Amino acid sequence: MKAPPLSPQGSAVLALTVLILIWGYNWVVMKIAVQYAGPFDYAALRVMLSGCILLMILGWRGKSLWPKEVAGTFLVGLFQMAGFYGLSTWALVSGGAGRTAVLNYAMPFWVFLLAWCILRERPARLQWISVVIALAGLLCILMPFRFEEGVLSKGLALLSGVSWAVGIIVSKKVQQRASADLISFTAWQMLFGGIPLTAAALLIPSPPIVWSGPFIAALIYSVIPGNAVAWLLWSYALARLPAGVASLGTLGAPVVGVLLSMIQLGEEPNRLEAGGMLLLIGALILNSIQALRTRKGA
């Protein structure tokens, strides 16, 4: 018996689920990569190469290569690519993969505030409950607070989440104004975002890239599934779900990141961190339920 097709909201939730797995493991990959290259060198390479690949796919499909909403796309690239990747990769130089991922994914809370104020999105009651649960989970993972250790890494991870949140709001506004091709929009925000990252890589002194097997493997993963495929999934989900719902759904990624960093990198969470991960999973489940309800009764 043939299964019924998924609704647009169901497809968006499925895209978010695949995205969670890809982005979760990407934190382990990023931690490995910064052992062989400076953070801005690596970030610039992954973003620019991903954008070029998507642009080639666009040309192969016979689509126009020139972007729509150039100014808006540039702003999205500045915040969602340059700011997000530059700051988060820099944070990984001295911070653990799991902890940096969790701090970075405070992003949904900034999005909720911005979406509420700017996009006039009204979060449902279930979403507010999931926000409270997720916040409790993040606090558990962060405790005990030792700000004398890793202050720079923690600050950079939080700032990267803020930059990502601003990029999400700008992206939502751009998509509402013009129906740009999904691949074109994703490719050009990467290429525009790669400009300041490339400038930072050239201007900020760092050791030369060690083109070892692990670094090349990490770069390939980051460029293809970690960037090109993942951001297509993200743009797809963001276009079909409210910004707050889509962003909170990504909270599963740091849980995956923490678990896989334990397995591959030997990073051991304490009991509070383990409890926090369970709370985040609970928040993700509630958010997914709300995502499936969103607009269904509208």
Secondary structure, 3 states (H helix, E strand, C coil): CCCCCCCHHHHHHHHHHHHHHHHHHHHHHHHHHCCCCCHHHHHHHHHHHHHHHHHHHHHHCCCCCCCCCHHHHHHHHHHHHHHHHHHHHHHHHHCCHHHHHHHHCCHHHHHHHHHHHHHCCCCCHHHHHHHHHHHHHHHHHHCCCCCCCCHHHHHHHHHHHHHHHHHHHHHHHHHHHCCCCHHHHHHHHHHHHHHHHHHHHHHCCCCCCCCCHHHHHHHHHHHHHHHHHHHHHHHHHHHHCCHHHHHHHCCHHHHHHHHHHHHHHCCCCCHHHHHHHHHHHHHHHHHHHHHHHCCCCC
